[in-house]
Amino acid sequence: MRHRQTEEQQVQSAISQLSSVDPGRLLDAAKILELPNKAYFLYVKQPAVEKAKLLKMVLSNCTIDATSVYPTYRKPFDLIFERVK
């Protein structure tokens, strides 16, 4: 429960800081937050070159064992993934 309160405080702090942010950056932030909702559909429909660009944008590294791939997400996608878990 304490962890959730901390996350909520961080989100509130980020929202309050947005009031002083350049409007162009707000548009970028909106696109970043929209991307996780569309990532699967973008990935499936794109040619290999575009798939690679999307993966490079979202992932920083992956580890692989005999049966699974374990992604390491770039910021802010790491926060989004943790929240979804």
N, CA, C and O atoms as a CHARMM CRD file, in Angstrom:
* protein
*
  340
    1    1 MET  N      0.83100  -1.18300   0.00000 PROA 1      0.00000
    2    1 MET  CA     0.00000   0.00000   0.00000 PROA 1      0.00000
    3    1 MET  C      0.87900   1.25100   0.00000 PROA 1      0.00000
    4    1 MET  O      0.57500   2.23000  -0.68200 PROA 1      0.00000
    5    2 ARG  N      1.95500   1.21400   0.75800 PROA 2      0.00000
    6    2 ARG  CA     2.86700   2.36200   0.85400 PROA 2      0.00000
    7    2 ARG  C      3.48400   2.67200  -0.50300 PROA 2      0.00000
    8    2 ARG  O      3.64200   3.83500  -0.87400 PROA 2      0.00000
    9    3 HSD  N      3.83500   1.60500  -1.24900 PROA 3      0.00000
   10    3 HSD  CA     4.44000   1.77000  -2.57000 PROA 3      0.00000
   11    3 HSD  C      3.46100   2.48500  -3.50300 PROA 3      0.00000
   12    3 HSD  O      3.87100   3.34500  -4.28300 PROA 3      0.00000
   13    4 ARG  N      2.20400   2.14700  -3.43400 PROA 4      0.00000
   14    4 ARG  CA     1.17800   2.76900  -4.28300 PROA 4      0.00000
   15    4 ARG  C      1.05100   4.26400  -3.96400 PROA 4      0.00000
   16    4 ARG  O      0.89500   5.08000  -4.87200 PROA 4      0.00000
   17    5 GLN  N      1.11800   4.62100  -2.67900 PROA 5      0.00000
   18    5 GLN  CA     1.04800   6.02600  -2.29600 PROA 5      0.00000
   19    5 GLN  C      2.23100   6.79800  -2.87300 PROA 5      0.00000
   20    5 GLN  O      2.07600   7.91900  -3.35600 PROA 5      0.00000
   21    6 THR  N      3.40300   6.19100  -2.81900 PROA 6      0.00000
   22    6 THR  CA     4.60500   6.82700  -3.36300 PROA 6      0.00000
   23    6 THR  C      4.44700   7.04000  -4.86600 PROA 6      0.00000
   24    6 THR  O      4.78200   8.11000  -5.37400 PROA 6      0.00000
   25    7 GLU  N      3.94100   6.03700  -5.58300 PROA 7      0.00000
   26    7 GLU  CA     3.71700   6.17100  -7.02100 PROA 7      0.00000
   27    7 GLU  C      2.72300   7.29500  -7.30100 PROA 7      0.00000
   28    7 GLU  O      2.92600   8.09500  -8.21500 PROA 7      0.00000
   29    8 GLU  N      1.66500   7.35500  -6.52800 PROA 8      0.00000
   30    8 GLU  CA     0.65900   8.39700  -6.72100 PROA 8      0.00000
   31    8 GLU  C      1.25700   9.78200  -6.46500 PROA 8      0.00000
   32    8 GLU  O      0.93300  10.73500  -7.17400 PROA 8      0.00000
   33    9 GLN  N      2.12000   9.89800  -5.46400 PROA 9      0.00000
   34    9 GLN  CA     2.77700  11.16800  -5.19100 PROA 9      0.00000
   35    9 GLN  C      3.69000  11.55400  -6.35000 PROA 9      0.00000
   36    9 GLN  O      3.75800  12.72700  -6.71500 PROA 9      0.00000
   37   10 GLN  N      4.38600  10.59100  -6.92700 PROA 10     0.00000
   38   10 GLN  CA     5.25500  10.85900  -8.06300 PROA 10     0.00000
   39   10 GLN  C      4.44900  11.32600  -9.26800 PROA 10     0.00000
   40   10 GLN  O      4.85000  12.25300  -9.97100 PROA 10     0.00000
   41   11 VAL  N      3.31900  10.68300  -9.49800 PROA 11     0.00000
   42   11 VAL  CA     2.46300  11.07700 -10.61300 PROA 11     0.00000
   43   11 VAL  C      1.92300  12.48200 -10.39300 PROA 11     0.00000
   44   11 VAL  O      1.92000  13.29400 -11.31800 PROA 11     0.00000
   45   12 GLN  N      1.46600  12.78000  -9.18200 PROA 12     0.00000
   46   12 GLN  CA     0.96400  14.12000  -8.87300 PROA 12     0.00000
   47   12 GLN  C      2.05200  15.17300  -9.06200 PROA 12     0.00000
   48   12 GLN  O      1.78900  16.25800  -9.58200 PROA 12     0.00000
   49   13 SER  N      3.25700  14.85500  -8.64600 PROA 13     0.00000
   50   13 SER  CA     4.37700  15.77300  -8.81300 PROA 13     0.00000
   51   13 SER  C      4.65300  16.01600 -10.29500 PROA 13     0.00000
   52   13 SER  O      4.87200  17.15200 -10.71400 PROA 13     0.00000
   53   14 ALA  N      4.64000  14.94800 -11.08000 PROA 14     0.00000
   54   14 ALA  CA     4.87500  15.07400 -12.52000 PROA 14     0.00000
   55   14 ALA  C      3.78700  15.91700 -13.17600 PROA 14     0.00000
   56   14 ALA  O      4.07100  16.73700 -14.04900 PROA 14     0.00000
   57   15 ILE  N      2.54800  15.71300 -12.75600 PROA 15     0.00000
   58   15 ILE  CA     1.43600  16.49700 -13.31600 PROA 15     0.00000
   59   15 ILE  C      1.60200  17.96800 -12.97600 PROA 15     0.00000
   60   15 ILE  O      1.38200  18.82800 -13.82900 PROA 15     0.00000
   61   16 SER  N      1.98300  18.26700 -11.75500 PROA 16     0.00000
   62   16 SER  CA     2.14600  19.67200 -11.37100 PROA 16     0.00000
   63   16 SER  C      3.28900  20.33500 -12.13300 PROA 16     0.00000
   64   16 SER  O      3.23400  21.53300 -12.40700 PROA 16     0.00000
   65   17 GLN  N      4.31200  19.57800 -12.47400 PROA 17     0.00000
   66   17 GLN  CA     5.43100  20.12000 -13.24300 PROA 17     0.00000
   67   17 GLN  C      5.05600  20.37800 -14.69800 PROA 17     0.00000
   68   17 GLN  O      5.69400  21.18600 -15.37400 PROA 17     0.00000
   69   18 LEU  N      4.02700  19.69600 -15.17700 PROA 18     0.00000
   70   18 LEU  CA     3.61500  19.86300 -16.56900 PROA 18     0.00000
   71   18 LEU  C      3.11600  21.27000 -16.87200 PROA 18     0.00000
   72   18 LEU  O      3.16500  21.71200 -18.02000 PROA 18     0.00000
   73   19 SER  N      2.64300  21.96600 -15.86300 PROA 19     0.00000
   74   19 SER  CA     2.12600  23.30900 -16.11100 PROA 19     0.00000
   75   19 SER  C      3.22000  24.27200 -16.57300 PROA 19     0.00000
   76   19 SER  O      2.92200  25.28800 -17.20100 PROA 19     0.00000
   77   20 SER  N      4.47000  23.96400 -16.27000 PROA 20     0.00000
   78   20 SER  CA     5.56700  24.84200 -16.68200 PROA 20     0.00000
   79   20 SER  C      6.34200  24.30300 -17.88200 PROA 20     0.00000
   80   20 SER  O      7.39100  24.84500 -18.23200 PROA 20     0.00000
   81   21 VAL  N      5.84100  23.25000 -18.51100 PROA 21     0.00000
   82   21 VAL  CA     6.53700  22.61200 -19.62400 PROA 21     0.00000
   83   21 VAL  C      6.10700  23.24100 -20.94900 PROA 21     0.00000
   84   21 VAL  O      4.95600  23.64500 -21.11400 PROA 21     0.00000
   85   22 ASP  N      7.03500  23.31500 -21.87400 PROA 22     0.00000
   86   22 ASP  CA     6.78100  23.79300 -23.23000 PROA 22     0.00000
   87   22 ASP  C      5.68100  22.94800 -23.87900 PROA 22     0.00000
   88   22 ASP  O      5.73300  21.72100 -23.78500 PROA 22     0.00000
   89   23 PRO  N      4.68600  23.55900 -24.53200 PROA 23     0.00000
   90   23 PRO  CA     3.59000  22.81300 -25.14900 PROA 23     0.00000
   91   23 PRO  C      4.04800  21.75600 -26.14700 PROA 23     0.00000
   92   23 PRO  O      3.39800  20.72100 -26.29100 PROA 23     0.00000
   93   24 GLY  N      5.14900  22.00200 -26.83000 PROA 24     0.00000
   94   24 GLY  CA     5.68900  21.00000 -27.75800 PROA 24     0.00000
   95   24 GLY  C      6.11600  19.73600 -27.04900 PROA 24     0.00000
   96   24 GLY  O      5.94700  18.63000 -27.56400 PROA 24     0.00000
   97   25 ARG  N      6.66600  19.90500 -25.87300 PROA 25     0.00000
   98   25 ARG  CA     7.07000  18.73500 -25.08000 PROA 25     0.00000
   99   25 ARG  C      5.87600  17.97400 -24.56300 PROA 25     0.00000
  100   25 ARG  O      5.93500  16.75400 -24.41500 PROA 25     0.00000
  101   26 LEU  N      4.77300  18.68400 -24.28100 PROA 26     0.00000
  102   26 LEU  CA     3.55200  18.01000 -23.84700 PROA 26     0.00000
  103   26 LEU  C      3.03500  17.09600 -24.94400 PROA 26     0.00000
  104   26 LEU  O      2.55400  15.99600 -24.67100 PROA 26     0.00000
  105   27 LEU  N      3.13400  17.55400 -26.18400 PROA 27     0.00000
  106   27 LEU  CA     2.71000  16.73200 -27.30800 PROA 27     0.00000
  107   27 LEU  C      3.56300  15.47600 -27.38600 PROA 27     0.00000
  108   27 LEU  O      3.03600  14.38600 -27.61100 PROA 27     0.00000
  109   28 ASP  N      4.87700  15.61000 -27.20400 PROA 28     0.00000
  110   28 ASP  CA     5.76700  14.45700 -27.19400 PROA 28     0.00000
  111   28 ASP  C      5.39400  13.49100 -26.07600 PROA 28     0.00000
  112   28 ASP  O      5.37000  12.27800 -26.28200 PROA 28     0.00000
  113   29 ALA  N      5.10400  14.02900 -24.89200 PROA 29     0.00000
  114   29 ALA  CA     4.72100  13.18800 -23.76300 PROA 29     0.00000
  115   29 ALA  C      3.42900  12.44400 -24.06200 PROA 29     0.00000
  116   29 ALA  O      3.30200  11.26800 -23.72300 PROA 29     0.00000
  117   30 ALA  N      2.48000  13.10600 -24.68500 PROA 30     0.00000
  118   30 ALA  CA     1.21700  12.45600 -25.03800 PROA 30     0.00000
  119   30 ALA  C      1.45900  11.31600 -26.02300 PROA 30     0.00000
  120   30 ALA  O      0.84100  10.25700 -25.90900 PROA 30     0.00000
  121   31 LYS  N      2.35100  11.52400 -26.98400 PROA 31     0.00000
  122   31 LYS  CA     2.66800  10.46600 -27.94800 PROA 31     0.00000
  123   31 LYS  C      3.34600   9.28600 -27.26000 PROA 31     0.00000
  124   31 LYS  O      3.07200   8.13100 -27.58500 PROA 31     0.00000
  125   32 ILE  N      4.22200   9.57400 -26.32000 PROA 32     0.00000
  126   32 ILE  CA     4.91000   8.50300 -25.58500 PROA 32     0.00000
  127   32 ILE  C      3.90700   7.67800 -24.79700 PROA 32     0.00000
  128   32 ILE  O      4.00000   6.45100 -24.75500 PROA 32     0.00000
  129   33 LEU  N      2.94900   8.35100 -24.17300 PROA 33     0.00000
  130   33 LEU  CA     1.94800   7.62200 -23.39000 PROA 33     0.00000
  131   33 LEU  C      0.96200   6.87200 -24.28500 PROA 33     0.00000
  132   33 LEU  O      0.38200   5.87200 -23.86200 PROA 33     0.00000
  133   34 GLU  N      0.77100   7.33600 -25.49100 PROA 34     0.00000
  134   34 GLU  CA    -0.13000   6.67600 -26.43500 PROA 34     0.00000
  135   34 GLU  C      0.52200   5.43900 -27.05000 PROA 34     0.00000
  136   34 GLU  O     -0.16700   4.47200 -27.37600 PROA 34     0.00000
  137   35 LEU  N      1.82700   5.46500 -27.20800 PROA 35     0.00000
  138   35 LEU  CA     2.54800   4.37700 -27.86900 PROA 35     0.00000
  139   35 LEU  C      2.30400   3.00200 -27.25400 PROA 35     0.00000
  140   35 LEU  O      2.06200   2.05700 -28.00500 PROA 35     0.00000
  141   36 PRO  N      2.35300   2.83400 -25.93200 PROA 36     0.00000
  142   36 PRO  CA     2.13100   1.49100 -25.39100 PROA 36     0.00000
  143   36 PRO  C      0.77200   0.89900 -25.77400 PROA 36     0.00000
  144   36 PRO  O      0.64600  -0.31700 -25.91600 PROA 36     0.00000
  145   37 ASN  N     -0.23000   1.73800 -25.94000 PROA 37     0.00000
  146   37 ASN  CA    -1.54600   1.23700 -26.32600 PROA 37     0.00000
  147   37 ASN  C     -1.57500   0.75400 -27.77100 PROA 37     0.00000
  148   37 ASN  O     -2.38800  -0.10100 -28.12300 PROA 37     0.00000
  149   38 LYS  N     -0.70100   1.29300 -28.60500 PROA 38     0.00000
  150   38 LYS  CA    -0.70800   0.96100 -30.02600 PROA 38     0.00000
  151   38 LYS  C      0.48000   0.10300 -30.44800 PROA 38     0.00000
  152   38 LYS  O      0.55000  -0.31800 -31.60300 PROA 38     0.00000
  153   39 ALA  N      1.39900  -0.15800 -29.55500 PROA 39     0.00000
  154   39 ALA  CA     2.66600  -0.80800 -29.92100 PROA 39     0.00000
  155   39 ALA  C      2.45200  -2.14900 -30.62900 PROA 39     0.00000
  156   39 ALA  O      3.08300  -2.41100 -31.65400 PROA 39     0.00000
  157   40 TYR  N      1.58800  -2.98200 -30.10500 PROA 40     0.00000
  158   40 TYR  CA     1.37400  -4.30100 -30.71800 PROA 40     0.00000
  159   40 TYR  C      0.87900  -4.16100 -32.15300 PROA 40     0.00000
  160   40 TYR  O      1.41700  -4.79000 -33.06500 PROA 40     0.00000
  161   41 PHE  N     -0.14600  -3.33700 -32.35000 PROA 41     0.00000
  162   41 PHE  CA    -0.72600  -3.17700 -33.67600 PROA 41     0.00000
  163   41 PHE  C      0.25500  -2.52300 -34.64200 PROA 41     0.00000
  164   41 PHE  O      0.29500  -2.88500 -35.81800 PROA 41     0.00000
  165   42 LEU  N      1.04800  -1.56300 -34.16200 PROA 42     0.00000
  166   42 LEU  CA     2.07900  -0.95500 -34.99600 PROA 42     0.00000
  167   42 LEU  C      3.12200  -1.99400 -35.40000 PROA 42     0.00000
  168   42 LEU  O      3.54400  -2.05800 -36.55400 PROA 42     0.00000
  169   43 TYR  N      3.52200  -2.79800 -34.43000 PROA 43     0.00000
  170   43 TYR  CA     4.55500  -3.80000 -34.67600 PROA 43     0.00000
  171   43 TYR  C      4.08600  -4.81700 -35.71100 PROA 43     0.00000
  172   43 TYR  O      4.82400  -5.14400 -36.64000 PROA 43     0.00000
  173   44 VAL  N      2.87700  -5.31200 -35.55700 PROA 44     0.00000
  174   44 VAL  CA     2.35600  -6.35500 -36.44800 PROA 44     0.00000
  175   44 VAL  C      2.22700  -5.85300 -37.88600 PROA 44     0.00000
  176   44 VAL  O      2.47600  -6.61000 -38.82400 PROA 44     0.00000
  177   45 LYS  N      1.84600  -4.60600 -38.07000 PROA 45     0.00000
  178   45 LYS  CA     1.55700  -4.08100 -39.40200 PROA 45     0.00000
  179   45 LYS  C      2.77900  -3.51200 -40.13000 PROA 45     0.00000
  180   45 LYS  O      2.71000  -3.27600 -41.33600 PROA 45     0.00000
  181   46 GLN  N      3.87900  -3.29000 -39.43800 PROA 46     0.00000
  182   46 GLN  CA     5.02800  -2.59900 -40.02100 PROA 46     0.00000
  183   46 GLN  C      5.99900  -3.56300 -40.69400 PROA 46     0.00000
  184   46 GLN  O      6.06600  -4.74000 -40.34200 PROA 46     0.00000
  185   47 PRO  N      6.75500  -3.04400 -41.67500 PROA 47     0.00000
  186   47 PRO  CA     7.84800  -3.84100 -42.25100 PROA 47     0.00000
  187   47 PRO  C      8.97700  -3.98700 -41.22200 PROA 47     0.00000
  188   47 PRO  O      8.98900  -3.30300 -40.19800 PROA 47     0.00000
  189   48 ALA  N      9.90800  -4.87400 -41.50800 PROA 48     0.00000
  190   48 ALA  CA    10.98100  -5.20700 -40.56000 PROA 48     0.00000
  191   48 ALA  C     11.77000  -3.98500 -40.10200 PROA 48     0.00000
  192   48 ALA  O     12.12700  -3.89900 -38.92700 PROA 48     0.00000
  193   49 VAL  N     12.04700  -3.05100 -40.98600 PROA 49     0.00000
  194   49 VAL  CA    12.83200  -1.86200 -40.62500 PROA 49     0.00000
  195   49 VAL  C     12.08600  -1.04300 -39.56300 PROA 49     0.00000
  196   49 VAL  O     12.69200  -0.58500 -38.59400 PROA 49     0.00000
  197   50 GLU  N     10.79400  -0.86300 -39.74300 PROA 50     0.00000
  198   50 GLU  CA     9.99300  -0.10200 -38.78800 PROA 50     0.00000
  199   50 GLU  C      9.83700  -0.85700 -37.46800 PROA 50     0.00000
  200   50 GLU  O      9.80600  -0.23800 -36.40400 PROA 50     0.00000
  201   51 LYS  N      9.73900  -2.17800 -37.52600 PROA 51     0.00000
  202   51 LYS  CA     9.67500  -2.99000 -36.30600 PROA 51     0.00000
  203   51 LYS  C     10.94300  -2.77900 -35.48100 PROA 51     0.00000
  204   51 LYS  O     10.88800  -2.63100 -34.26100 PROA 51     0.00000
  205   52 ALA  N     12.07600  -2.76900 -36.16400 PROA 52     0.00000
  206   52 ALA  CA    13.35700  -2.56600 -35.47400 PROA 52     0.00000
  207   52 ALA  C     13.40400  -1.19200 -34.81100 PROA 52     0.00000
  208   52 ALA  O     13.87900  -1.07000 -33.68200 PROA 52     0.00000
  209   53 LYS  N     12.91500  -0.15000 -35.50000 PROA 53     0.00000
  210   53 LYS  CA    12.88700   1.19700 -34.92300 PROA 53     0.00000
  211   53 LYS  C     12.02100   1.23400 -33.67200 PROA 53     0.00000
  212   53 LYS  O     12.39800   1.83000 -32.66300 PROA 53     0.00000
  213   54 LEU  N     10.86000   0.59400 -33.74400 PROA 54     0.00000
  214   54 LEU  CA     9.95700   0.55900 -32.58700 PROA 54     0.00000
  215   54 LEU  C     10.61000  -0.15200 -31.40400 PROA 54     0.00000
  216   54 LEU  O     10.54000   0.33300 -30.27500 PROA 54     0.00000
  217   55 LEU  N     11.23500  -1.28500 -31.65400 PROA 55     0.00000
  218   55 LEU  CA    11.90300  -2.01700 -30.57400 PROA 55     0.00000
  219   55 LEU  C     13.05200  -1.21300 -29.97800 PROA 55     0.00000
  220   55 LEU  O     13.24600  -1.22400 -28.76200 PROA 55     0.00000
  221   56 LYS  N     13.82000  -0.51300 -30.81700 PROA 56     0.00000
  222   56 LYS  CA    14.92200   0.31000 -30.30800 PROA 56     0.00000
  223   56 LYS  C     14.41400   1.47400 -29.47200 PROA 56     0.00000
  224   56 LYS  O     15.08700   1.91200 -28.53900 PROA 56     0.00000
  225   57 MET  N     13.22600   1.97700 -29.80200 PROA 57     0.00000
  226   57 MET  CA    12.64800   3.08300 -29.05800 PROA 57     0.00000
  227   57 MET  C     12.15500   2.63300 -27.67900 PROA 57     0.00000
  228   57 MET  O     12.26400   3.37700 -26.70500 PROA 57     0.00000
  229   58 VAL  N     11.61800   1.42600 -27.60300 PROA 58     0.00000
  230   58 VAL  CA    10.98500   0.94500 -26.37500 PROA 58     0.00000
  231   58 VAL  C     11.95100   0.14900 -25.49200 PROA 58     0.00000
  232   58 VAL  O     11.85500   0.20700 -24.26600 PROA 58     0.00000
  233   59 LEU  N     12.86800  -0.58100 -26.09400 PROA 59     0.00000
  234   59 LEU  CA    13.75100  -1.47700 -25.34400 PROA 59     0.00000
  235   59 LEU  C     15.17900  -0.96800 -25.31900 PROA 59     0.00000
  236   59 LEU  O     15.65900  -0.37500 -26.28600 PROA 59     0.00000
  237   60 SER  N     15.85800  -1.20700 -24.19300 PROA 60     0.00000
  238   60 SER  CA    17.27200  -0.87200 -24.12900 PROA 60     0.00000
  239   60 SER  C     18.13400  -2.12100 -24.23800 PROA 60     0.00000
  240   60 SER  O     19.28300  -2.05000 -24.67300 PROA 60     0.00000
  241   61 ASN  N     17.58600  -3.25500 -23.84800 PROA 61     0.00000
  242   61 ASN  CA    18.34600  -4.49200 -23.85600 PROA 61     0.00000
  243   61 ASN  C     17.39200  -5.65500 -23.64700 PROA 61     0.00000
  244   61 ASN  O     16.29500  -5.47900 -23.11700 PROA 61     0.00000
  245   62 CYS  N     17.80600  -6.82600 -24.05800 PROA 62     0.00000
  246   62 CYS  CA    17.04300  -8.04800 -23.79500 PROA 62     0.00000
  247   62 CYS  C     18.02000  -9.14700 -23.40600 PROA 62     0.00000
  248   62 CYS  O     19.11900  -9.23900 -23.95200 PROA 62     0.00000
  249   63 THR  N     17.61500  -9.96200 -22.47600 PROA 63     0.00000
  250   63 THR  CA    18.37900 -11.16200 -22.16200 PROA 63     0.00000
  251   63 THR  C     17.55600 -12.35300 -22.62300 PROA 63     0.00000
  252   63 THR  O     16.32500 -12.32400 -22.61200 PROA 63     0.00000
  253   64 ILE  N     18.25700 -13.38900 -23.02300 PROA 64     0.00000
  254   64 ILE  CA    17.60600 -14.55500 -23.59900 PROA 64     0.00000
  255   64 ILE  C     18.16400 -15.79900 -22.93600 PROA 64     0.00000
  256   64 ILE  O     19.37000 -15.92300 -22.72500 PROA 64     0.00000
  257   65 ASP  N     17.25700 -16.72800 -22.60700 PROA 65     0.00000
  258   65 ASP  CA    17.71600 -18.05000 -22.18600 PROA 65     0.00000
  259   65 ASP  C     17.19500 -19.05200 -23.22000 PROA 65     0.00000
  260   65 ASP  O     16.79500 -18.64300 -24.31100 PROA 65     0.00000
  261   66 ALA  N     17.19000 -20.29900 -22.92000 PROA 66     0.00000
  262   66 ALA  CA    16.82100 -21.31900 -23.90200 PROA 66     0.00000
  263   66 ALA  C     15.37800 -21.19800 -24.38500 PROA 66     0.00000
  264   66 ALA  O     15.06600 -21.63200 -25.49400 PROA 66     0.00000
  265   67 THR  N     14.50100 -20.62300 -23.58300 PROA 67     0.00000
  266   67 THR  CA    13.08700 -20.60100 -23.95800 PROA 67     0.00000
  267   67 THR  C     12.42300 -19.23300 -23.92700 PROA 67     0.00000
  268   67 THR  O     11.32300 -19.08700 -24.45900 PROA 67     0.00000
  269   68 SER  N     13.04600 -18.22800 -23.32700 PROA 68     0.00000
  270   68 SER  CA    12.35700 -16.95400 -23.13200 PROA 68     0.00000
  271   68 SER  C     13.24700 -15.75000 -23.42300 PROA 68     0.00000
  272   68 SER  O     14.47500 -15.83300 -23.39900 PROA 68     0.00000
  273   69 VAL  N     12.58400 -14.62800 -23.70000 PROA 69     0.00000
  274   69 VAL  CA    13.24300 -13.33700 -23.87700 PROA 69     0.00000
  275   69 VAL  C     12.78700 -12.44700 -22.73500 PROA 69     0.00000
  276   69 VAL  O     11.59500 -12.37400 -22.43800 PROA 69     0.00000
  277   70 TYR  N     13.73400 -11.76900 -22.09100 PROA 70     0.00000
  278   70 TYR  CA    13.43300 -10.88700 -20.96500 PROA 70     0.00000
  279   70 TYR  C     13.83800  -9.46100 -21.34200 PROA 70     0.00000
  280   70 TYR  O     15.02400  -9.13200 -21.37300 PROA 70     0.00000
  281   71 PRO  N     12.84800  -8.62400 -21.62700 PROA 71     0.00000
  282   71 PRO  CA    13.17100  -7.26200 -22.06400 PROA 71     0.00000
  283   71 PRO  C     13.53800  -6.34000 -20.91800 PROA 71     0.00000
  284   71 PRO  O     13.07100  -6.50100 -19.79100 PROA 71     0.00000
  285   72 THR  N     14.39000  -5.36500 -21.23100 PROA 72     0.00000
  286   72 THR  CA    14.67700  -4.24700 -20.34100 PROA 72     0.00000
  287   72 THR  C     14.18500  -3.01100 -21.07800 PROA 72     0.00000
  288   72 THR  O     14.68200  -2.67900 -22.15400 PROA 72     0.00000
  289   73 TYR  N     13.20300  -2.33100 -20.49100 PROA 73     0.00000
  290   73 TYR  CA    12.55700  -1.20900 -21.15900 PROA 73     0.00000
  291   73 TYR  C     13.29800   0.10300 -20.91900 PROA 73     0.00000
  292   73 TYR  O     13.89300   0.31000 -19.86100 PROA 73     0.00000
  293   74 ARG  N     13.25300   0.97500 -21.90700 PROA 74     0.00000
  294   74 ARG  CA    13.77900   2.33100 -21.76900 PROA 74     0.00000
  295   74 ARG  C     12.79100   3.16300 -20.96900 PROA 74     0.00000
  296   74 ARG  O     11.60900   2.83000 -20.87600 PROA 74     0.00000
  297   75 LYS  N     13.29000   4.24800 -20.39300 PROA 75     0.00000
  298   75 LYS  CA    12.40000   5.18400 -19.72000 PROA 75     0.00000
  299   75 LYS  C     11.61700   5.94600 -20.76500 PROA 75     0.00000
  300   75 LYS  O     12.20300   6.28200 -21.79500 PROA 75     0.00000
  301   76 PRO  N     10.40200   6.23400 -20.59700 PROA 76     0.00000
  302   76 PRO  CA     9.47300   6.01100 -19.51100 PROA 76     0.00000
  303   76 PRO  C      8.71300   4.70200 -19.63200 PROA 76     0.00000
  304   76 PRO  O      7.82500   4.42000 -18.82700 PROA 76     0.00000
  305   77 PHE  N      9.06100   3.89000 -20.64800 PROA 77     0.00000
  306   77 PHE  CA     8.33100   2.65200 -20.86900 PROA 77     0.00000
  307   77 PHE  C      8.51100   1.66700 -19.72300 PROA 77     0.00000
  308   77 PHE  O      7.63500   0.83900 -19.47500 PROA 77     0.00000
  309   78 ASP  N      9.63800   1.74900 -19.02200 PROA 78     0.00000
  310   78 ASP  CA     9.86300   0.88400 -17.86900 PROA 78     0.00000
  311   78 ASP  C      8.82200   1.16300 -16.78000 PROA 78     0.00000
  312   78 ASP  O      8.32200   0.23900 -16.13900 PROA 78     0.00000
  313   79 LEU  N      8.50600   2.42700 -16.58000 PROA 79     0.00000
  314   79 LEU  CA     7.50800   2.79700 -15.56700 PROA 79     0.00000
  315   79 LEU  C      6.12200   2.31300 -15.97400 PROA 79     0.00000
  316   79 LEU  O      5.35200   1.83900 -15.13800 PROA 79     0.00000
  317   80 ILE  N      5.81000   2.43600 -17.25200 PROA 80     0.00000
  318   80 ILE  CA     4.51700   1.98300 -17.73800 PROA 80     0.00000
  319   80 ILE  C      4.39800   0.47200 -17.57500 PROA 80     0.00000
  320   80 ILE  O      3.35900  -0.02400 -17.13900 PROA 80     0.00000
  321   81 PHE  N      5.45000  -0.25900 -17.92000 PROA 81     0.00000
  322   81 PHE  CA     5.41900  -1.71500 -17.78800 PROA 81     0.00000
  323   81 PHE  C      5.26100  -2.12400 -16.32700 PROA 81     0.00000
  324   81 PHE  O      4.47900  -3.02400 -16.02000 PROA 81     0.00000
  325   82 GLU  N      5.98200  -1.48800 -15.44000 PROA 82     0.00000
  326   82 GLU  CA     5.87200  -1.80800 -14.00600 PROA 82     0.00000
  327   82 GLU  C      4.45800  -1.55300 -13.49900 PROA 82     0.00000
  328   82 GLU  O      3.93500  -2.32200 -12.69300 PROA 82     0.00000
  329   83 ARG  N      3.85400  -0.49600 -13.96100 PROA 83     0.00000
  330   83 ARG  CA     2.49800  -0.14700 -13.52500 PROA 83     0.00000
  331   83 ARG  C      1.49700  -1.18900 -14.02200 PROA 83     0.00000
  332   83 ARG  O      0.55800  -1.54600 -13.31100 PROA 83     0.00000
  333   84 VAL  N      1.70300  -1.67000 -15.24100 PROA 84     0.00000
  334   84 VAL  CA     0.80100  -2.66200 -15.81300 PROA 84     0.00000
  335   84 VAL  C      0.95000  -4.01200 -15.10800 PROA 84     0.00000
  336   84 VAL  O     -0.02800  -4.74400 -14.95200 PROA 84     0.00000
  337   85 LYS  N      2.16800  -4.33800 -14.68600 PROA 85     0.00000
  338   85 LYS  CA     2.38700  -5.61200 -13.97300 PROA 85     0.00000
  339   85 LYS  C      1.55500  -5.61600 -12.73100 PROA 85     0.00000
  340   85 LYS  O      1.57900  -6.58800 -11.97500 PROA 85     0.00000
